[in-house]
Amino acid sequence: MPRLRPARSTAALAALAVAGAVLAPGAAVGGDTPPNGAGTAGPPYEYDTALMGQYAFIPLPDQAMVTRSDRGYVFRAGQQDSRLVVTLEGGRLRFADSGTERFKRLGRGCREEAVEVGVAATCRVPSWVTTDQPLLLEVWPRLGDDHLDASTLPATFAMTMLGDAGHDVAMFGAGPDFFNGFTGNDQVWGGDGNDWIRTGDGADEVWGGGGDDQMVGTDGKDRFYGEDGDDLLGGGAGDDGLDGGPGSDLLRCEGGRDTVRTDGADRLRNCETVDRG
């Protein structure tokens, strides 16, 4: 992937600071052990500066664009409230955004579809895509209250979303996915797969779904629900709630007064209030 210039908007730069706290540009995510040393999570590709959201600023008022990357496709939206649904239909990947008025650009292998509300395009799925080598789909919304629904995608697709200012909602599919929040009260559903989810400054809610997930909080009163799998849940600076669900989970409480719910098979670290129901 070519080297790209840093983002210029204030909100985007702040989001990069949050992303940079996860790991430095060029470090690996899904293929390496996460910083806390528990399992693996996220897409099985190295995260370079572009994947972490450090991209050239492109004005997109009420617009969006879909471009190619070395590992898949990148969807970028402007300052509007994006309502993006990503599905697999007839062997092609479909991007439909009812919150956007028009496309600024479509990459090679993509073609626009006529829809009554918003925009839509379908893109070719390469023949090399497998569950071990999933197609990487990057979603970069900007500033609005953005919604992403990719919940029906199979495990042959891995998705990343870099949240920005606004109350964002993300619903991922069966692949190994990654979400990085910024400001606003975000809601994230990991779906199946080993997902890596990091919240921002708001009061966020996260459901891991199936798979061995890693969920980490920063500021704000966050609520984490690991659900199935052997998960890692880490509270941040706020008064957080952690519920590992079924499985042998690691629940790590940080600053603030955190509350955890455990079924007895979990490991707890520095937690103030424990519900062993």
C-alpha positions in Angstrom: 0.0 0.0 0.0 1.5 3.4 -0.9 2.5 5.8 1.9 -0.2 8.4 2.4 0.0 11.9 3.9 -1.4 12.4 7.4 -5.0 13.6 7.8 -5.4 17.4 8.2 -8.8 17.8 10.0 -8.6 18.3 13.8 -11.1 15.5 14.5 -9.2 13.1 12.3 -5.9 14.0 14.0 -7.4 13.4 17.4 -8.8 10.1 16.2 -5.3 9.2 15.1 -4.0 9.9 18.6 -6.5 7.4 20.0 -5.5 4.9 17.3 -1.9 5.4 17.9 -2.4 4.5 21.6 -3.3 1.0 20.4 -0.1 0.3 18.6 2.4 2.3 16.5 2.0 2.5 12.7 3.6 -0.4 11.0 3.1 -2.8 13.9 1.0 -5.9 13.4 -2.4 -6.4 14.9 -4.3 -9.6 14.1 -1.2 -11.7 13.3 0.6 -10.8 16.6 -0.2 -11.2 20.3 -2.2 -8.2 21.5 -0.4 -5.8 23.9 -1.9 -7.6 27.0 -0.6 -11.0 25.9 -3.9 -12.8 25.6 -4.5 -14.6 22.3 -5.0 -13.0 18.9 -7.7 -10.7 17.6 -8.5 -8.6 14.6 -7.7 -9.0 10.9 -4.6 -11.1 10.1 -2.8 -8.3 8.4 -0.2 -5.7 9.4 -1.6 -2.4 10.2 0.3 0.4 8.4 -0.4 4.1 8.7 -3.3 4.0 6.2 -5.0 1.1 7.9 -4.9 3.0 11.2 -6.7 6.0 9.5 -3.7 8.2 8.6 -4.9 9.1 5.1 -4.9 12.2 2.9 -7.8 14.5 3.6 -10.2 14.4 0.7 -13.3 16.8 0.9 -16.4 14.7 0.7 -19.5 16.9 1.4 -22.5 14.5 1.2 -20.3 12.2 -0.8 -18.5 8.9 -0.4 -16.0 6.9 -2.4 -14.9 3.3 -2.7 -11.3 2.6 -3.6 -9.0 -0.4 -3.9 -6.3 -1.3 -1.5 -3.7 -4.1 -1.5 -6.0 -6.3 0.6 -9.5 -5.2 -0.4 -11.6 -2.0 -0.5 -11.7 1.2 1.4 -15.0 3.1 1.9 -14.7 6.8 2.9 -17.6 9.0 3.8 -17.9 12.8 4.4 -19.3 14.8 7.3 -22.8 13.5 6.8 -24.5 10.8 8.9 -23.5 7.7 6.9 -25.9 4.8 6.9 -23.8 2.1 5.3 -24.9 -1.5 4.7 -22.3 -3.9 3.4 -23.6 -7.3 2.0 -22.5 -10.1 -0.3 -25.0 -10.5 -3.1 -24.6 -12.7 -6.2 -20.9 -13.2 -5.5 -20.3 -9.4 -5.4 -19.7 -7.1 -2.5 -22.4 -4.4 -2.2 -22.0 -1.0 -0.5 -25.3 0.9 0.1 -25.3 4.2 2.0 -28.7 5.8 2.4 -27.1 8.8 4.2 -25.0 9.9 1.2 -26.1 11.8 -1.9 -23.5 10.7 -4.5 -20.2 8.9 -5.1 -17.1 11.0 -5.7 -15.1 8.0 -7.0 -15.4 4.3 -7.5 -12.4 2.1 -7.8 -11.5 -0.6 -10.4 -13.9 -3.6 -10.2 -16.8 -1.5 -8.8 -19.9 -0.3 -10.6 -22.7 2.0 -9.3 -26.3 0.8 -8.9 -29.4 2.9 -9.2 -31.3 3.2 -5.8 -34.2 5.4 -4.7 -32.4 6.7 -1.6 -28.7 7.4 -1.2 -26.0 5.5 -3.2 -25.0 1.9 -3.9 -22.3 0.1 -5.7 -21.2 -3.5 -6.1 -17.5 -4.6 -6.3 -15.8 -7.7 -7.5 -14.6 -10.2 -4.9 -11.1 -11.6 -5.9 -10.6 -15.3 -6.3 -7.9 -15.6 -3.7 -10.2 -14.7 -0.8 -10.5 -17.4 1.9 -11.2 -17.5 5.6 -7.4 -17.7 6.2 -6.9 -14.8 3.8 -10.0 -12.7 4.1 -10.8 -9.6 2.0 -10.1 -6.5 4.1 -12.8 -3.9 4.1 -11.9 -0.5 5.7 -14.6 2.0 6.6 -13.5 5.6 7.3 -16.5 7.8 8.2 -16.0 11.3 9.3 -17.6 13.5 12.0 -21.3 12.4 11.6 -23.4 9.9 13.6 -22.4 7.0 11.4 -24.0 3.5 11.2 -22.3 0.4 9.7 -24.2 -2.8 9.2 -22.0 -5.7 7.9 -23.6 -8.3 10.1 -24.4 -10.8 7.3 -20.9 -10.9 5.9 -19.2 -14.4 6.1 -15.8 -15.1 7.6 -14.1 -14.5 4.3 -14.3 -10.8 5.0 -12.5 -8.8 7.7 -13.6 -5.3 8.5 -12.1 -2.3 10.2 -13.8 0.9 11.2 -12.2 4.0 12.5 -14.8 6.0 14.5 -14.6 9.7 14.5 -16.6 12.4 16.3 -20.3 11.4 16.7 -22.3 8.6 18.1 -21.3 5.7 15.9 -22.9 2.2 15.5 -21.1 -0.8 14.1 -22.4 -4.3 13.5 -19.8 -6.7 12.2 -20.0 -10.1 10.5 -18.4 -13.5 11.0 -14.8 -12.4 10.2 -12.0 -11.1 12.4 -12.9 -7.4 12.8 -11.4 -4.2 14.3 -13.1 -1.0 15.7 -11.4 2.0 17.1 -13.6 4.7 18.7 -13.1 8.4 19.3 -15.7 10.7 20.9 -19.5 10.1 21.2 -21.4 7.2 22.7 -20.7 4.3 20.4 -22.3 0.9 20.1 -20.4 -2.0 18.6 -21.4 -5.6 17.9 -18.5 -7.8 17.1 -20.4 -10.8 15.6 -18.6 -14.1 15.2 -14.8 -14.1 14.7 -11.9 -13.0 16.9 -12.6 -9.2 17.1 -10.6 -6.4 18.5 -12.7 -3.4 19.7 -11.3 -0.3 21.4 -13.7 2.4 22.6 -13.2 6.2 22.8 -14.1 8.9 25.2 -17.9 8.4 25.4 -20.2 6.1 27.3 -19.9 3.1 24.9 -21.5 -0.3 24.8 -19.8 -3.3 23.2 -21.0 -6.9 22.6 -18.3 -9.3 21.5 -20.4 -12.0 20.0 -18.8 -15.4 19.2 -15.1 -15.8 19.0 -12.2 -14.9 21.3 -12.5 -11.2 21.4 -10.4 -8.4 22.9 -12.3 -5.3 24.1 -10.5 -2.3 25.7 -12.0 0.9 27.1 -10.4 4.3 27.5 -12.4 7.2 29.2 -16.1 7.2 29.8 -18.5 4.8 31.5 -18.3 1.8 29.2 -20.3 -1.5 29.2 -18.6 -4.6 27.8 -20.3 -7.9 27.2 -18.0 -10.6 26.0 -20.6 -13.2 25.2 -19.4 -16.5 23.8 -15.7 -17.3 23.6 -12.6 -16.8 25.8 -12.5 -13.0 25.8 -10.4 -10.3 27.2 -12.2 -7.3 28.6 -10.3 -4.2 29.9 -12.0 -1.2 31.5 -10.5 2.2 31.1 -10.5 5.4 33.3 -14.3 5.5 33.8 -16.7 3.5 36.0 -17.1 0.5 33.7 -19.2 -2.6 33.7 -17.6 -5.9 32.4 -19.5 -9.1 31.8 -17.4 -11.9 30.2 -20.3 -14.2 29.5 -19.7 -17.9 28.7 -16.1 -19.0 28.4 -12.9 -18.5 30.3 -12.4 -14.8 30.2 -9.9 -12.3 31.5 -11.5 -9.2 33.1 -9.1 -6.4 33.8 -10.4 -3.3 35.7 -8.4 -0.1 35.5 -9.1 3.4 36.8 -12.5 4.3 38.2 -14.8 2.0 40.1 -15.6 -0.9 37.9 -18.2 -3.7 38.3 -17.8 -7.1 36.9 -20.1 -10.1 36.4 -18.5 -13.5 36.3 -19.6 -17.1 36.1 -16.6 -18.3 38.1 -14.5 -19.5 35.2 -13.0 -16.1 34.7 -9.8 -14.4 35.9 -10.2 -11.0 37.5 -7.6 -8.2 37.9 -8.0 -5.2 40.2 -11.9 -5.2 40.2 -13.7 -3.3 42.9 -17.2 -4.8 42.7 -17.8 -8.4 41.7 -21.1 -10.1 41.0 -20.6 -13.9 40.9 -24.1 -14.7 39.7 
